[in-house]
């Protein structure tokens, strides 16, 4: 139980004893730095239930707490704010309770609770993963880990968009211009090879449009009748009809892409429990369109198309089936959501990690599923996020100007190498150790830079700025962790010895550090509720700042007594463990040496 939870009960008892009033809630805030105290009770909201002067009410509650609550040693009242000072014994008892707990702050899943399915990545199989996919993967993976740490059972999934005209464009370009080349013959990752042909299609398409324009066609007409586009559309029709040669080509090229994706996921440090493929799911949902027609959730227009009228909910009318009976994306998403619950009956909610350009789509999807009567639809969440830009500008897949995910991961390691060499931080390392550390630092910098920002905000990603050993960066936090490991290696003390409050007197830096550690479980729960890795990232930075202030102001290994040294080493170890746990939720590794 947190300090706030414990004190809340004590304050309620104080109010009941002195004013015969039962409070439902007690409002707390951090004590302002200019006043003595560890936590502040806001008295003003109590005036609705207790008549009197807020200062006198605060004094009365403070007197009660000092007399009846062992952990409260003193108080002061400033206007309507009751500032409470907590005893050393409370913090030392708390610290002794967690110092040997390597999983402090992380809750084991409750088997009695419904699971959550988190969808992320969900790429198209016509190109490699790029910087936008990196933000998607990092967010989805981290939110899944945070939900797990908050006590939920989690399934990680993706739906791979492996069908459609964009896939056929890559297939057709390879068939026309590829001369049978393969990932093996070119030495390229499969997803990169296929992506090259997506770009090639666009180049040829533009050439044909130019020719048609020169022949006197309008631009709109030229775009529609360009021969290569008509060929791609014909290839899609053949695929949907099950043409053996077309399907065989599709399977071969998709196989190349999947191998490439797997390599990128491994390098990025993300994984999945289950996969869905659009080629298997695109017809799902049609049976539920029929059900919705019967129940009046949907209606049929004169042309035979089926719609859902959401105007009463402030949205538009949405088509769920075309006049020719074919499914639209919404139909597929309805069916896929329902299929997932059938596949995993213990799932009671889902998180969709998809960019903010799809905000409206998910509003509609969730509302339609509620209207269809699915109880779990109230537990659906769109983890909406902003775009990632680079100093060089916006990315375009068709034109081949995207920032490739693999290239970025490699570049981050190289940038980490350049900066580390400049700073001379890696003396005494073997070349293999250095290369491994550059990867850890580079990937940590990338992940932290992206995850420390609120998901809804757009990011301007600057690789150089992200790899800085000072400030709110991944490498700064990794370096602090490594510094603590160095202290622990030199300390030569028994970390399992338990010191009592009689033996230890806390100074202000030790007290603030323990208070910061104590917040971690609450931050994990808040990050889970808000689907926000940024809360974990910025908490970790605050913890590291607090530790560095402690490190600069308090001698650890040169403490005045063995007892002080032992306590400070134990405290440093607990801070390191908390950093490791927090960074683990962000998918970031921490090096033992730097």
C-alpha positions as CSV (number, residue, x, y, z in Angstrom):
1,X,0.0,0.0,0.0
2,X,1.4,3.4,-0.9
3,X,2.0,6.2,1.5
4,X,-1.0,8.1,0.0
5,X,-3.3,5.1,0.5
6,X,-2.2,4.6,4.1
7,X,-2.5,8.3,5.0
8,X,-5.8,8.6,3.3
9,X,-7.3,6.1,5.8
10,X,-5.6,7.9,8.7
11,X,-6.9,11.4,7.6
12,X,-10.4,10.0,7.2
13,X,-10.2,8.6,10.7
14,X,-8.9,12.0,12.0
15,X,-11.8,13.8,10.4
16,X,-14.4,11.3,11.7
17,X,-12.9,11.4,15.3
18,X,-12.8,15.2,15.4
19,X,-15.6,16.4,13.2
20,X,-17.9,13.3,13.0
21,X,-17.8,13.5,9.2
22,X,-17.0,10.5,6.9
23,X,-15.0,11.7,3.9
24,X,-15.1,9.6,0.7
25,X,-11.8,10.9,-0.6
26,X,-8.8,12.9,0.6
27,X,-6.9,15.1,-1.9
28,X,-3.1,15.0,-1.8
29,X,-0.4,16.8,-3.6
30,X,3.4,17.0,-3.5
31,X,4.7,19.3,-0.8
32,X,6.2,22.5,-2.3
33,X,10.0,22.7,-1.9
34,X,9.9,25.8,0.2
35,X,8.0,24.0,3.0
36,X,9.0,21.2,5.3
37,X,7.1,18.0,4.5
38,X,6.9,14.8,2.4
39,X,3.3,14.9,1.3
40,X,0.5,17.5,1.5
41,X,-3.2,17.2,2.3
42,X,-5.4,19.8,0.6
43,X,-7.9,20.9,3.2
44,X,-10.1,23.2,1.0
45,X,-12.3,20.3,-0.5
46,X,-13.2,19.3,3.1
47,X,-14.9,22.7,3.7
48,X,-18.0,21.3,1.8
49,X,-18.4,18.9,4.8
50,X,-16.7,20.7,7.7
51,X,-17.5,24.2,8.8
52,X,-14.6,26.3,10.0
53,X,-11.3,27.9,9.2
54,X,-9.1,25.7,6.9
55,X,-6.0,26.4,9.0
56,X,-7.6,25.3,12.2
57,X,-9.0,22.2,10.5
58,X,-5.6,21.4,9.2
59,X,-4.1,21.9,12.7
60,X,-6.6,19.6,14.2
61,X,-6.0,16.8,11.7
62,X,-2.2,17.3,12.0
63,X,-2.4,17.0,15.9
64,X,-4.4,13.8,15.5
65,X,-1.9,12.2,13.0
66,X,1.1,13.0,15.1
67,X,-0.5,11.5,18.2
68,X,-2.0,8.4,16.6
69,X,0.0,7.5,13.5
70,X,3.6,6.2,14.1
71,X,4.8,7.2,10.6
72,X,3.9,10.9,11.1
73,X,6.5,12.8,13.0
74,X,5.5,16.5,12.4
75,X,3.3,18.8,10.4
76,X,2.8,22.4,9.4
77,X,-0.2,24.2,7.9
78,X,0.1,26.9,5.3
79,X,-3.3,28.4,4.5
80,X,-5.4,25.4,3.5
81,X,-2.5,23.0,3.0
82,X,-1.5,20.5,5.7
83,X,2.2,19.5,5.0
84,X,3.1,16.2,6.7
85,X,6.6,15.1,7.6
86,X,7.0,11.3,7.6
87,X,9.4,9.5,10.0
88,X,12.6,7.9,8.9
89,X,11.4,4.6,10.3
90,X,8.5,4.5,7.8
91,X,10.9,5.0,4.8
92,X,13.4,2.5,6.2
93,X,10.8,-0.1,6.8
94,X,9.5,0.4,3.3
95,X,13.0,0.1,1.9
96,X,13.7,-3.1,3.8
97,X,10.5,-4.5,2.4
98,X,11.6,-4.0,-1.2
99,X,15.4,-4.1,-1.3
100,X,15.5,-7.8,-2.1
101,X,12.5,-7.8,-4.4
102,X,13.9,-7.9,-8.0
103,X,10.3,-7.5,-9.3
104,X,9.4,-4.5,-7.3
105,X,6.6,-2.6,-9.0
106,X,5.7,-5.4,-11.4
107,X,2.5,-7.3,-10.6
108,X,2.0,-10.9,-11.6
109,X,-1.1,-11.5,-13.9
110,X,-4.3,-12.3,-12.1
111,X,-5.6,-15.6,-13.6
112,X,-9.2,-14.6,-12.7
113,X,-9.1,-11.4,-14.9
114,X,-9.9,-11.2,-18.6
115,X,-6.9,-10.9,-20.9
116,X,-6.1,-8.0,-23.2
117,X,-5.0,-8.4,-26.8
118,X,-2.6,-5.7,-28.1
119,X,-2.3,-5.3,-31.9
120,X,0.7,-3.5,-33.4
121,X,3.0,-3.4,-36.4
122,X,0.5,-4.8,-39.0
123,X,2.6,-3.9,-42.1
124,X,1.9,-4.2,-45.8
125,X,4.0,-7.0,-47.5
126,X,5.0,-4.7,-50.4
127,X,7.9,-2.8,-48.6
128,X,10.2,-3.0,-45.7
129,X,9.4,-1.6,-42.3
130,X,10.2,2.1,-41.9
131,X,10.5,4.8,-39.2
132,X,6.8,5.0,-38.8
133,X,6.6,1.3,-38.2
134,X,9.3,1.6,-35.6
135,X,7.2,4.0,-33.5
136,X,4.2,1.7,-33.9
137,X,6.2,-1.4,-32.8
138,X,7.9,0.3,-29.9
139,X,4.6,1.7,-28.6
140,X,2.6,-1.5,-29.0
141,X,5.3,-3.7,-27.5
142,X,5.9,-1.4,-24.6
143,X,2.2,-1.0,-23.8
144,X,1.8,-4.8,-23.9
145,X,4.7,-5.1,-21.4
146,X,3.3,-2.3,-19.2
147,X,-0.2,-3.9,-19.2
148,X,1.5,-7.2,-18.2
149,X,3.4,-5.5,-15.4
150,X,0.1,-4.0,-14.1
151,X,-1.3,-7.5,-13.6
152,X,-3.0,-8.2,-16.9
153,X,-2.6,-11.3,-19.1
154,X,-1.7,-10.0,-22.5
155,X,-1.6,-11.4,-26.0
156,X,0.5,-9.6,-28.6
157,X,-0.7,-9.8,-32.2
158,X,-0.6,-8.2,-35.6
159,X,-2.7,-8.5,-38.8
160,X,-0.4,-8.6,-41.8
161,X,-1.8,-6.8,-44.8
162,X,-0.8,-9.3,-47.4
163,X,-3.3,-8.7,-50.1
164,X,-4.7,-5.9,-52.3
165,X,-3.6,-3.8,-55.2
166,X,-0.5,-2.5,-53.5
167,X,0.8,-6.1,-53.1
168,X,0.1,-6.8,-56.8
169,X,2.1,-3.7,-57.8
170,X,5.3,-5.2,-56.3
171,X,4.4,-8.6,-57.8
172,X,3.8,-7.3,-61.3
173,X,7.0,-5.1,-61.3
174,X,9.1,-8.1,-60.2
175,X,7.4,-10.3,-62.9
176,X,8.1,-7.7,-65.6
177,X,11.5,-6.4,-64.6
178,X,13.0,-8.8,-62.1
179,X,14.7,-11.3,-64.3
180,X,14.1,-13.9,-61.7
181,X,16.3,-12.3,-59.0
182,X,15.8,-13.5,-55.4
183,X,17.1,-12.4,-52.0
184,X,19.8,-15.1,-52.3
185,X,20.9,-13.9,-55.8
186,X,21.0,-10.2,-54.8
187,X,22.1,-10.5,-51.2
188,X,19.2,-8.3,-50.2
189,X,16.7,-8.9,-47.4
190,X,13.5,-10.1,-48.9
191,X,11.4,-7.2,-47.8
192,X,13.9,-4.8,-49.3
193,X,13.9,-6.6,-52.6
194,X,10.1,-6.6,-52.8
195,X,10.1,-2.9,-51.7
196,X,12.4,-2.0,-54.6
197,X,9.8,-3.4,-57.0
198,X,7.1,-1.3,-55.4
199,X,9.2,1.7,-56.1
200,X,9.9,0.4,-59.7
201,X,6.2,0.0,-60.3
202,X,5.6,3.7,-59.4
203,X,8.4,4.8,-61.7
204,X,7.0,2.9,-64.6
205,X,3.5,4.0,-63.8
206,X,4.6,7.7,-63.9
207,X,6.4,7.2,-67.2
208,X,3.2,5.7,-68.8
209,X,1.2,8.6,-67.4
210,X,3.6,11.1,-69.1
211,X,3.2,9.2,-72.4
212,X,-0.6,9.3,-72.1
213,X,-0.6,13.0,-71.3
214,X,1.6,13.7,-74.4
215,X,-1.0,11.8,-76.4
216,X,-3.7,14.3,-75.2
217,X,-5.4,12.4,-72.4
218,X,-6.3,14.3,-69.2
219,X,-4.3,13.6,-66.1
220,X,-7.3,11.9,-64.4
221,X,-7.9,9.7,-67.4
222,X,-4.2,8.9,-67.8
223,X,-3.9,7.7,-64.2
224,X,-6.9,5.3,-64.7
225,X,-5.9,3.8,-68.1
226,X,-2.1,3.5,-67.7
227,X,-1.4,-0.1,-68.9
228,X,0.7,-1.2,-65.9
229,X,-2.1,-0.2,-63.5
230,X,-4.6,-2.1,-65.5
231,X,-2.3,-5.1,-65.5
232,X,-2.0,-4.9,-61.7
233,X,-5.8,-4.7,-61.3
234,X,-6.0,-7.8,-63.5
235,X,-3.5,-9.6,-61.3
236,X,-5.6,-8.7,-58.2
237,X,-8.7,-10.2,-59.9
238,X,-6.7,-13.4,-60.7
239,X,-5.5,-13.6,-57.1
240,X,-9.0,-13.3,-55.8
241,X,-10.2,-15.9,-58.3
242,X,-7.5,-18.3,-57.0
243,X,-5.4,-18.4,-60.2
244,X,-2.6,-20.9,-59.4
245,X,0.3,-19.0,-61.0
246,X,-0.7,-15.7,-59.4
247,X,-1.1,-17.3,-56.0
248,X,2.2,-19.1,-56.3
249,X,4.0,-15.8,-57.1
250,X,2.2,-14.1,-54.2
251,X,3.2,-16.9,-51.8
252,X,6.9,-16.8,-52.9
253,X,7.2,-13.0,-52.6
254,X,5.3,-12.8,-49.3
255,X,7.6,-15.5,-48.0
256,X,10.6,-13.3,-48.8
257,X,9.0,-10.4,-47.0
258,X,8.1,-12.4,-43.9
259,X,11.8,-13.5,-43.5
260,X,12.9,-9.9,-43.8
261,X,10.3,-8.7,-41.2
262,X,11.3,-11.4,-38.8
263,X,14.9,-10.2,-38.9
264,X,13.9,-6.6,-38.3
265,X,11.6,-7.6,-35.4
266,X,14.5,-9.5,-33.8
267,X,16.9,-6.6,-34.2
268,X,14.3,-4.2,-32.8
269,X,13.6,-6.6,-29.9
270,X,9.8,-7.0,-30.4
271,X,7.8,-10.2,-30.7
272,X,4.2,-11.5,-31.2
273,X,2.2,-14.3,-29.7
274,X,-0.1,-14.8,-32.6
275,X,-0.4,-13.6,-36.2
276,X,-3.4,-12.8,-38.4
277,X,-3.3,-12.4,-42.2
278,X,-5.6,-10.2,-44.2
279,X,-5.8,-12.8,-46.9
280,X,-7.5,-15.0,-44.4
281,X,-9.7,-12.4,-42.8
282,X,-10.8,-10.1,-45.6
283,X,-14.1,-12.0,-46.0
284,X,-14.8,-12.2,-42.3
285,X,-17.6,-10.0,-41.0
286,X,-20.0,-10.6,-43.9
287,X,-22.1,-13.0,-41.8
288,X,-22.3,-10.3,-39.1
289,X,-23.5,-7.8,-41.7
290,X,-26.4,-10.2,-42.4
291,X,-27.1,-10.4,-38.6
292,X,-27.0,-6.6,-38.3
293,X,-29.5,-6.3,-41.1
294,X,-31.9,-8.6,-39.3
295,X,-31.5,-6.7,-36.0
296,X,-31.8,-3.3,-37.6
297,X,-28.2,-2.2,-36.8
298,X,-27.6,-1.9,-40.5
299,X,-29.9,-1.0,-43.4
300,X,-29.8,-1.7,-47.2
301,X,-29.9,1.1,-49.7
302,X,-31.7,0.9,-53.1
303,X,-28.5,-0.1,-54.9
304,X,-28.0,-3.1,-52.5
305,X,-25.2,-1.6,-50.5
306,X,-25.4,-2.0,-46.7
307,X,-24.8,0.9,-44.3
308,X,-24.8,1.8,-40.6
309,X,-26.3,5.1,-39.7
310,X,-24.3,6.7,-36.8
311,X,-25.6,10.2,-37.2
312,X,-27.4,10.1,-33.9
313,X,-24.1,9.5,-32.2
314,X,-22.6,12.5,-34.0
315,X,-20.8,10.4,-36.7
316,X,-21.7,9.8,-40.4
317,X,-23.3,6.9,-42.3
318,X,-20.7,4.2,-42.8
319,X,-20.8,1.6,-45.6
320,X,-20.2,-2.0,-44.4
321,X,-20.8,-3.9,-47.6
322,X,-20.7,-2.8,-51.3
323,X,-23.7,-3.1,-53.7
324,X,-22.0,-6.1,-55.3
325,X,-21.8,-7.9,-52.0
326,X,-18.0,-7.4,-51.5
327,X,-16.5,-6.5,-48.1
328,X,-14.9,-3.2,-47.2
329,X,-12.2,-2.7,-44.6
330,X,-14.8,-2.0,-41.9
331,X,-16.4,-5.4,-42.6
332,X,-13.0,-7.1,-42.3
333,X,-12.2,-5.3,-39.0
334,X,-15.6,-6.2,-37.5
335,X,-15.0,-9.9,-38.5
336,X,-11.4,-10.0,-37.3
337,X,-12.3,-8.5,-33.8
338,X,-15.0,-11.1,-33.4
339,X,-12.8,-13.9,-34.6
340,X,-10.1,-13.0,-32.1
341,X,-12.5,-13.4,-29.2
342,X,-13.5,-16.8,-30.6
343,X,-9.8,-17.8,-30.9
344,X,-9.0,-16.5,-27.4
345,X,-12.2,-16.7,-25.2
346,X,-10.3,-15.2,-22.2
347,X,-9.8,-11.9,-24.0
348,X,-12.0,-9.2,-22.7
349,X,-10.6,-6.1,-24.5
350,X,-8.2,-5.1,-27.3
351,X,-5.7,-2.3,-27.9
352,X,-5.2,-1.2,-31.5
353,X,-1.8,0.5,-32.2
354,X,-2.6,2.5,-35.3
355,X,-1.6,6.1,-36.5
356,X,-3.9,9.0,-35.8
357,X,-5.1,9.2,-39.4
358,X,-7.3,6.3,-38.5
359,X,-9.0,7.9,-35.4
360,X,-12.4,8.2,-37.1
361,X,-12.2,4.6,-38.4
362,X,-11.8,3.2,-34.9
363,X,-14.5,5.4,-33.5
364,X,-16.9,3.9,-36.0
365,X,-15.6,0.3,-35.6
366,X,-16.0,0.4,-31.8
367,X,-19.4,1.9,-32.0
368,X,-20.6,-0.7,-34.6
369,X,-19.4,-3.6,-32.4
370,X,-21.2,-2.1,-29.4
371,X,-24.4,-1.8,-31.5
372,X,-24.0,-5.5,-32.6
373,X,-24.3,-6.3,-28.9
374,X,-20.7,-7.5,-28.0
375,X,-20.1,-6.7,-24.3
376,X,-16.3,-6.7,-24.8
377,X,-16.6,-3.8,-27.3
378,X,-16.6,-1.3,-24.3
379,X,-13.1,-2.4,-23.6
380,X,-11.6,-1.5,-27.0
381,X,-8.9,1.2,-27.2
382,X,-7.3,2.9,-30.1
383,X,-3.7,3.6,-29.2
384,X,-3.5,6.6,-31.6
385,X,-0.1,8.1,-32.3
386,X,1.4,11.0,-34.3
387,X,3.7,10.8,-37.2
388,X,7.5,10.7,-37.0
389,X,9.4,13.2,-39.0
390,X,13.1,13.6,-39.6
391,X,15.0,16.9,-40.1
392,X,15.1,16.0,-43.8
393,X,11.3,16.0,-44.1
394,X,8.4,13.7,-44.7
395,X,8.7,10.1,-46.0
396,X,7.1,8.6,-49.1
397,X,7.1,4.8,-49.7
398,X,6.2,4.9,-53.4
399,X,9.1,7.2,-54.1
400,X,11.6,5.2,-52.1
401,X,12.3,8.1,-49.7
402,X,11.3,6.3,-46.5
403,X,13.8,5.9,-43.6
404,X,14.3,2.1,-43.6
405,X,14.0,0.6,-40.2
406,X,17.0,-1.7,-40.6
407,X,19.2,1.2,-41.8
408,X,18.1,3.4,-39.0
409,X,18.9,0.7,-36.4
410,X,22.4,0.3,-38.0
411,X,22.9,4.1,-38.1
412,X,22.0,4.4,-34.5
413,X,24.7,1.9,-33.5
414,X,27.2,3.8,-35.7
415,X,26.3,7.1,-34.2
416,X,26.7,5.6,-30.7
417,X,30.1,4.4,-31.8
418,X,31.2,7.8,-33.0
419,X,30.0,9.6,-29.8
420,X,31.5,6.9,-27.5
421,X,34.8,7.1,-29.2
422,X,34.8,10.9,-29.0
423,X,34.1,10.7,-25.2
424,X,36.6,7.9,-24.7
425,X,34.2,6.0,-22.6
426,X,35.1,2.4,-23.6
427,X,38.7,1.9,-22.7
428,X,39.6,-1.7,-21.9
429,X,36.8,-3.2,-24.0
430,X,37.3,-5.9,-26.7
431,X,36.1,-5.1,-30.2
432,X,33.2,-7.5,-29.8
433,X,32.2,-6.0,-26.5
434,X,32.3,-2.6,-28.0
435,X,30.1,-3.5,-31.0
436,X,27.5,-5.2,-28.7
437,X,27.5,-2.1,-26.5
438,X,27.1,0.3,-29.5
439,X,24.0,-1.7,-30.5
440,X,22.6,-1.5,-26.9
441,X,23.3,2.2,-26.7
442,X,22.0,3.0,-30.2
443,X,18.8,1.0,-29.8
444,X,18.2,2.3,-26.3
445,X,18.6,5.9,-27.6
446,X,16.1,5.3,-30.4
447,X,13.5,3.6,-28.2
448,X,13.8,6.1,-25.4
449,X,13.6,9.2,-27.7
450,X,10.4,7.9,-29.3
451,X,8.8,6.5,-26.1
452,X,9.4,9.5,-23.8
453,X,7.0,11.5,-26.0
454,X,3.2,11.3,-25.4
455,X,2.0,8.9,-28.1
456,X,-0.5,11.4,-29.5
457,X,2.2,14.0,-30.2
458,X,4.1,14.2,-33.5
459,X,7.8,13.6,-33.2
460,X,10.7,15.2,-35.0
461,X,13.4,12.5,-34.6
462,X,17.0,13.6,-34.5
463,X,19.4,10.6,-34.2
464,X,22.3,12.7,-33.0
465,X,20.3,14.4,-30.3
466,X,18.9,11.1,-29.1
467,X,22.4,9.7,-28.4
468,X,23.6,12.2,-25.8
469,X,25.1,11.1,-22.5
470,X,23.6,14.1,-20.8
471,X,19.9,15.1,-20.4
472,X,16.7,13.2,-20.9
473,X,18.1,10.5,-23.1
474,X,18.4,6.7,-23.1
475,X,22.2,6.7,-23.0
476,X,22.2,9.1,-20.0
477,X,20.0,6.6,-18.1
478,X,22.0,3.6,-19.3
479,X,25.2,5.3,-18.2
480,X,23.8,5.9,-14.7
481,X,22.8,2.3,-14.4
482,X,26.3,1.2,-15.4
483,X,27.8,3.7,-12.9
484,X,25.8,2.0,-10.1
485,X,27.0,-1.4,-11.2
486,X,30.5,-0.1,-11.0
487,X,29.8,1.1,-7.4
488,X,28.3,-2.3,-6.5
489,X,31.4,-4.2,-7.9
490,X,33.7,-2.1,-5.7
491,X,31.5,-2.1,-2.6
492,X,32.2,-5.6,-1.3
493,X,29.3,-5.6,1.2
494,X,26.6,-8.1,2.0
495,X,23.5,-6.6,0.4
496,X,21.2,-9.0,2.3
497,X,21.8,-7.5,5.7
498,X,18.8,-5.6,7.0
499,X,19.4,-2.4,8.8
500,X,16.8,-1.0,11.3
501,X,15.6,2.6,11.7
502,X,17.7,2.7,14.9
503,X,20.8,2.1,12.9
504,X,20.1,4.5,10.0
505,X,19.4,8.2,10.0
506,X,18.3,9.4,6.6
507,X,19.7,12.6,5.1
508,X,17.5,14.6,2.7
509,X,19.1,13.0,-0.4
510,X,18.5,9.5,0.8
511,X,14.9,10.3,1.8
512,X,14.1,11.9,-1.6
513,X,15.6,8.9,-3.4
514,X,13.5,6.4,-1.5
515,X,10.4,8.6,-2.1
516,X,11.1,8.5,-5.8
517,X,11.6,4.7,-5.8
518,X,8.3,4.3,-3.9
519,X,6.4,5.9,-6.7
520,X,7.3,3.2,-9.3
521,X,4.3,0.8,-8.7
522,X,1.9,3.7,-9.0
523,X,3.5,4.9,-12.2
524,X,3.3,1.4,-13.7
525,X,-0.5,1.3,-13.0
526,X,-1.0,4.8,-14.3
527,X,1.0,4.1,-17.5
528,X,-1.2,1.0,-18.0
529,X,-4.4,2.9,-17.5
530,X,-3.3,5.6,-19.9
531,X,-1.6,3.3,-22.4
532,X,1.4,5.6,-22.1
533,X,5.1,4.4,-22.0
534,X,6.0,8.1,-21.8
535,X,5.0,8.0,-18.1
536,X,7.5,5.2,-17.4
537,X,10.2,6.9,-19.5
538,X,10.0,10.3,-17.7
539,X,9.6,8.7,-14.3
540,X,12.9,6.8,-15.0
541,X,14.6,10.1,-15.9
542,X,13.4,11.7,-12.7
543,X,14.7,8.7,-10.7
544,X,18.1,9.0,-12.4
545,X,18.3,12.7,-11.8
546,X,17.5,12.1,-8.1
547,X,20.2,9.4,-7.9
548,X,22.8,11.6,-9.6
549,X,22.0,14.4,-7.1
550,X,22.4,11.8,-4.3
551,X,25.7,10.5,-5.9
552,X,27.2,14.0,-6.2
553,X,26.2,15.1,-2.6
554,X,26.6,12.0,-0.6
555,X,29.7,9.7,-0.4
556,X,28.7,6.1,-0.9
557,X,31.9,4.1,-0.7
558,X,33.6,6.7,1.5
559,X,30.8,6.9,4.0
560,X,31.6,7.8,7.6
561,X,30.6,4.4,8.9
562,X,30.2,0.8,7.6
563,X,26.5,1.0,8.4
564,X,26.1,4.2,6.3
565,X,28.1,2.6,3.5
566,X,26.0,-0.6,3.5
567,X,22.8,1.3,3.5
568,X,23.8,3.6,0.6
569,X,25.1,0.6,-1.4
570,X,21.8,-1.2,-0.9
571,X,19.9,2.0,-1.8
572,X,22.0,2.3,-5.0
573,X,21.3,-1.3,-5.9
574,X,17.5,-0.8,-5.5
575,X,17.6,2.3,-7.7
576,X,19.5,0.2,-10.4
577,X,17.0,-2.6,-10.1
578,X,14.1,-0.1,-10.6
579,X,15.8,1.5,-13.6
580,X,16.3,-2.0,-15.1
581,X,12.6,-2.9,-14.5
582,X,11.4,0.4,-15.9
583,X,13.6,0.2,-19.0
584,X,12.5,-3.4,-19.4
585,X,8.9,-2.1,-19.8
586,X,10.2,0.1,-22.7
587,X,12.0,-2.8,-24.3
588,X,15.4,-1.2,-23.5
589,X,18.4,-3.1,-22.3
590,X,20.8,-1.7,-19.6
591,X,24.6,-2.5,-19.9
592,X,26.5,-3.6,-16.9
593,X,29.5,-1.5,-18.0
594,X,29.9,1.6,-20.1
